[in-house]
């Protein structure tokens, strides 16, 4: 049981997340990763021990597990957005935060479905770039150079601001798009966070009907949290339906991703519009 001095501020922050979700009409749920029935309800049992290793486990889920989980998510999809986390469990205080966001099942055009099917990398790139405040893919040596500048006294806030105005970074975005490069690597999200996409995979299931694209973002030191996530985009090419899911785990106690569940809802809408 957490110390009351810790539990009270955590409850206050998590309560704000609950109110945010309600304002966006996102259905809410709770689960305890120590409860087998809860794991089965949300499909986490299909991911093995992923939730037991915050910040690492999601990076180690096997291909077979990912495919089974994707089918589960598609079958669980509804017309409403949904967010669930472990903010009412002792697990939050003992091991950290875990959450699942599911978008509504969204109708897309046949052209959008075709674009996604034919452009695995650039369609995931569009998804990244719908993140609030946009996203910037970074050259492979950029984080190393930022670390060196910090050793010389530079502040991380100034370094992150510089990236937005760097002409070479802007040119790099165009190069990544033109060459249809993988999105694996460092990405700046918003104004003050850098993540690294450690994995990008595509699975085509059930005789080409379902196209499943997955990336695994994990936090860098240039980020306020210590965690990792899994972005899952599933397209039913027969019904022209899209589902976007984010699973996350972190070593922190604050269930603040509930505060951003409206962002995930906006990402889904923006991505669909960008593909139209």
C-alpha positions as CSV (number, residue, x, y, z in Angstrom):
1,X,0.0,0.0,0.0
2,X,1.4,3.4,-1.0
3,X,2.2,6.1,1.6
4,X,-0.8,8.5,1.8
5,X,1.6,11.4,1.1
6,X,2.3,9.7,-2.3
7,X,-1.2,8.4,-3.0
8,X,-3.1,11.7,-2.6
9,X,-1.2,13.7,-5.2
10,X,-1.2,10.7,-7.6
11,X,-5.0,10.4,-7.1
12,X,-5.4,14.1,-7.9
13,X,-3.5,13.9,-11.1
14,X,-5.2,10.7,-12.2
15,X,-8.6,12.2,-11.4
16,X,-7.8,15.1,-13.8
17,X,-7.2,12.4,-16.5
18,X,-10.6,10.9,-15.8
19,X,-12.3,14.2,-16.2
20,X,-10.4,14.9,-19.5
21,X,-11.6,11.6,-20.9
22,X,-15.2,12.3,-20.0
23,X,-15.0,15.7,-21.8
24,X,-14.0,13.9,-25.0
25,X,-16.7,11.2,-24.4
26,X,-14.1,8.5,-24.2
27,X,-15.3,5.4,-22.3
28,X,-13.2,4.6,-19.3
29,X,-12.2,1.3,-17.6
30,X,-9.7,0.1,-15.0
31,X,-7.7,-3.0,-14.6
32,X,-5.2,-4.6,-12.3
33,X,-2.3,-6.3,-14.1
34,X,-2.2,-8.8,-11.2
35,X,-5.7,-9.9,-11.9
36,X,-6.0,-12.7,-14.6
37,X,-9.6,-11.9,-15.4
38,X,-8.7,-8.2,-16.1
39,X,-5.8,-9.3,-18.4
40,X,-8.1,-11.5,-20.4
41,X,-10.8,-8.8,-20.6
42,X,-8.4,-6.4,-22.3
43,X,-6.3,-8.9,-24.2
44,X,-3.1,-8.4,-22.2
45,X,-2.8,-12.1,-21.5
46,X,-1.9,-12.5,-25.2
47,X,1.3,-10.4,-24.6
48,X,3.0,-12.8,-22.2
49,X,4.9,-11.0,-19.5
50,X,5.0,-7.6,-21.2
51,X,3.3,-5.7,-18.4
52,X,5.6,-7.2,-15.8
53,X,8.5,-5.4,-17.2
54,X,7.6,-1.7,-17.4
55,X,9.5,0.2,-20.1
56,X,11.0,-3.0,-21.6
57,X,8.3,-5.7,-21.9
58,X,6.5,-4.2,-24.9
59,X,9.7,-4.2,-26.9
60,X,10.0,-8.0,-26.5
61,X,6.6,-9.2,-27.5
62,X,6.9,-11.9,-30.2
63,X,5.4,-11.8,-33.7
64,X,2.9,-14.5,-32.9
65,X,1.8,-12.7,-29.8
66,X,1.4,-9.4,-31.7
67,X,-0.7,-11.0,-34.4
68,X,-3.0,-12.7,-31.9
69,X,-3.4,-9.4,-29.9
70,X,-4.2,-7.5,-33.1
71,X,-7.1,-9.9,-33.9
72,X,-8.3,-9.6,-30.4
73,X,-8.3,-5.8,-30.6
74,X,-10.2,-5.7,-33.9
75,X,-12.8,-8.0,-32.5
76,X,-13.1,-5.7,-29.4
77,X,-13.5,-2.6,-31.5
78,X,-16.7,-0.5,-31.2
79,X,-18.0,2.8,-32.4
80,X,-16.7,4.5,-29.2
81,X,-13.2,5.4,-28.1
82,X,-12.0,3.6,-25.0
83,X,-9.3,4.1,-22.4
84,X,-8.4,1.9,-19.5
85,X,-5.5,1.9,-17.0
86,X,-4.3,0.6,-13.7
87,X,-4.7,3.9,-11.7
88,X,-6.8,2.2,-9.0
89,X,-4.4,-0.7,-8.4
90,X,-1.5,-1.2,-6.0
91,X,0.5,-2.2,-9.1
92,X,0.6,1.4,-10.1
93,X,2.6,2.3,-6.9
94,X,4.7,-0.9,-6.9
95,X,5.7,-1.2,-10.5
96,X,4.3,1.7,-12.5
97,X,1.6,2.8,-15.0
98,X,0.0,0.6,-17.7
99,X,-2.7,1.7,-20.1
100,X,-4.6,0.8,-23.2
101,X,-6.3,3.3,-25.6
102,X,-8.6,2.1,-28.4
103,X,-10.0,4.5,-31.0
104,X,-13.5,4.0,-32.5
105,X,-13.7,1.8,-35.5
106,X,-13.4,4.5,-38.2
107,X,-14.7,4.2,-41.8
108,X,-12.1,5.1,-44.4
109,X,-12.2,5.4,-48.1
110,X,-11.1,2.7,-50.5
111,X,-8.3,5.0,-51.6
112,X,-7.1,5.5,-48.1
113,X,-7.1,1.8,-47.5
114,X,-5.1,1.3,-50.7
115,X,-2.6,4.0,-49.7
116,X,-2.0,2.3,-46.3
117,X,-1.7,-1.1,-47.9
118,X,0.8,0.1,-50.6
119,X,2.8,2.5,-48.4
120,X,3.7,0.9,-45.1
121,X,6.4,3.3,-44.1
122,X,5.0,6.6,-45.3
123,X,1.5,5.8,-44.0
124,X,3.0,5.2,-40.6
125,X,5.0,8.4,-41.1
126,X,1.7,10.3,-41.6
127,X,0.4,8.8,-38.4
128,X,3.5,10.0,-36.5
129,X,3.1,13.5,-38.0
130,X,-0.5,13.9,-36.7
131,X,0.9,13.9,-33.2
132,X,0.1,17.3,-31.5
133,X,2.7,20.0,-32.5
134,X,3.8,17.6,-35.3
135,X,6.8,15.2,-35.2
136,X,10.3,15.5,-36.5
137,X,12.4,12.5,-37.5
138,X,16.0,13.0,-36.4
139,X,19.2,11.8,-38.1
140,X,20.8,8.9,-36.4
141,X,23.6,11.0,-34.9
142,X,21.5,13.8,-33.6
143,X,20.9,12.6,-30.0
144,X,24.7,11.9,-29.7
145,X,25.4,15.5,-30.8
146,X,22.8,16.8,-28.3
147,X,24.4,15.0,-25.5
148,X,27.8,16.5,-26.4
149,X,26.4,20.0,-26.4
150,X,24.8,19.4,-23.0
151,X,28.2,18.4,-21.6
152,X,29.3,21.8,-22.8
153,X,26.5,23.5,-20.8
154,X,23.7,23.7,-23.3
155,X,20.2,23.3,-21.9
156,X,18.0,20.6,-23.3
157,X,15.1,23.1,-23.8
158,X,17.2,25.2,-26.1
159,X,18.5,22.2,-28.0
160,X,14.9,21.0,-28.6
161,X,13.9,24.5,-29.8
162,X,16.8,24.6,-32.2
163,X,15.7,21.4,-33.9
164,X,12.5,23.1,-35.1
165,X,14.5,25.8,-36.9
166,X,17.3,23.6,-38.3
167,X,17.2,23.6,-42.1
168,X,19.0,20.2,-42.2
169,X,16.3,18.7,-40.1
170,X,13.7,20.0,-42.4
171,X,15.5,18.6,-45.4
172,X,15.8,15.3,-43.6
173,X,12.0,15.1,-43.3
174,X,11.6,15.4,-47.1
175,X,14.4,12.8,-47.7
176,X,12.7,10.3,-45.3
177,X,9.4,10.7,-47.2
178,X,10.9,10.6,-50.7
179,X,12.9,7.4,-50.0
180,X,10.0,5.9,-48.0
181,X,12.5,5.0,-45.2
182,X,11.5,3.1,-42.1
183,X,10.3,5.2,-39.1
184,X,12.6,3.3,-36.8
185,X,14.9,5.8,-35.0
186,X,14.7,9.0,-33.0
187,X,11.7,11.2,-33.3
188,X,10.9,14.6,-31.6
189,X,7.2,14.7,-30.5
190,X,5.7,18.0,-29.6
191,X,8.0,20.8,-28.3
192,X,9.9,19.0,-25.5
193,X,10.2,15.2,-26.0
194,X,12.3,12.8,-27.9
195,X,11.3,9.1,-28.3
196,X,13.0,6.3,-30.2
197,X,11.0,3.9,-32.4
198,X,12.7,0.6,-31.6
199,X,10.6,-1.5,-33.9
200,X,8.4,-1.3,-37.0
201,X,6.6,-4.3,-38.3
202,X,3.7,-5.1,-40.6
203,X,1.5,-8.2,-40.6
204,X,-1.1,-9.1,-43.2
205,X,-3.6,-11.5,-41.7
206,X,-6.6,-13.6,-42.8
207,X,-5.9,-13.9,-46.5
208,X,-4.9,-10.2,-46.8
209,X,-8.0,-8.8,-45.2
210,X,-6.3,-7.3,-42.2
211,X,-3.2,-5.0,-42.5
212,X,-1.5,-4.5,-39.1
213,X,1.2,-2.0,-38.6
214,X,3.1,-1.6,-35.3
215,X,5.8,0.6,-34.0
216,X,7.4,0.6,-30.5
217,X,8.2,4.1,-29.2
218,X,10.3,4.3,-26.1
219,X,11.4,7.4,-24.1
220,X,14.8,8.9,-24.4
221,X,16.5,11.0,-21.6
222,X,15.0,14.0,-23.4
223,X,11.5,13.1,-22.1
224,X,9.8,13.7,-18.8
225,X,8.7,10.0,-18.4
226,X,10.4,6.6,-18.3
227,X,8.3,4.3,-20.4
228,X,7.5,2.7,-23.7
229,X,4.5,2.1,-25.8
230,X,3.1,0.2,-28.8
231,X,1.2,2.0,-31.6
232,X,-1.0,-0.4,-33.4
233,X,-2.9,0.5,-36.6
234,X,-5.3,-2.1,-38.0
235,X,-7.1,-1.8,-41.3
236,X,-9.8,-4.1,-42.4
237,X,-9.4,-3.8,-46.2
238,X,-12.7,-5.6,-46.9
239,X,-14.9,-3.3,-44.7
240,X,-12.6,-0.2,-45.1
241,X,-12.4,0.2,-41.3
242,X,-9.5,1.5,-39.3
243,X,-8.6,0.9,-35.6
244,X,-5.8,2.7,-33.8
245,X,-4.6,1.4,-30.5
246,X,-1.9,2.5,-28.0
247,X,-0.6,0.3,-25.3
248,X,1.9,1.8,-22.8
249,X,3.8,1.0,-19.6
250,X,6.1,3.2,-17.5
251,X,8.0,3.1,-14.3
252,X,6.3,6.3,-13.0
253,X,3.2,6.4,-10.8
254,X,1.3,9.1,-12.6
255,X,-1.5,7.8,-14.9
256,X,-1.2,11.0,-16.9
257,X,-1.8,9.3,-20.3
258,X,-5.4,9.5,-19.4
259,X,-5.0,13.3,-19.7
260,X,-3.9,12.8,-23.3
261,X,-6.5,10.2,-24.4
262,X,-8.1,13.1,-26.3
263,X,-4.9,13.5,-28.2
264,X,-5.1,9.9,-29.4
265,X,-8.6,10.5,-30.6
266,X,-7.4,13.6,-32.5
267,X,-4.5,11.6,-34.0
268,X,-6.9,9.1,-35.4
269,X,-9.1,11.7,-37.0
270,X,-6.1,13.7,-38.4
271,X,-4.5,10.6,-39.9
272,X,-7.7,9.6,-41.6
273,X,-8.1,13.1,-43.1
274,X,-4.4,13.1,-44.2
275,X,-4.9,9.8,-46.1
276,X,-8.1,11.0,-47.8
